[in-house]
């Protein structure tokens, strides 16, 4: 009886850790969506609608580089997530630099449209990699693979 209780308590502790991590990942996704929305709004207004932060200083980047994220580094898709995040910010910076230089984005409409489409592609891939990291953690923590 006590053995079963111990197993149940151990599993519940693992489940709480996993669910906490999943909710943290969802929070990072929401933060990313808000950041991306601000970029799109800035393009629409041809005026910077937010304070640009590079890949190391946005909410996602701060978390990615933190000690808290260290336990995810063992998962193969975590590094790929970081590279996509870096590439995402490089594209955003291309747009931001045009806006802050006072350039009329209409003069760059094809380039901007391509960059926005690429930003969407990177976002989709980043979310896929985030989900894969969560799946890897689930397998390790809850399934025991």
Phi, psi and omega in degrees: 000312180294323179298317178296319178298317179299316179298317180296316179296319179296315179297317179297323177296318177295320180297318178298316178299312181299312181295325175297317178294319179297316179294326175296319178295319178297320177300320178293323177297316179297316177301318179296317180298318178296316178301313181297319178300320179295325176295311180298321177297319179298320177295315181300318182276345188055038182206137182294122184257013181197168175269115182295138174232136181287180186295346179264346187242353173286171182301316181295316181293321177300316178294314184303323182269003185275165174296326180303326182274354184303325183290348178270348185296339180286344180274131189302329184277350181293317179295319178299322177301316179297320179294317177298320179298317178297315179296321177303311181293327177298318177294316178301319181297324177302317179289312181301319182295326176293317181295312182291338176278357178079017181283147176279115184296338178300328178292345183239026191303319180294315179298314180297316179300317177298318180295318179295320177296319179294321176301317178296317178299313180298319180299314179300314180295320179299319179293323177297316179293323176299316178296321179295320178297317178298319178296318178298319179294319179300315179299318182288311188280312188266324183268328179086027179278000000 
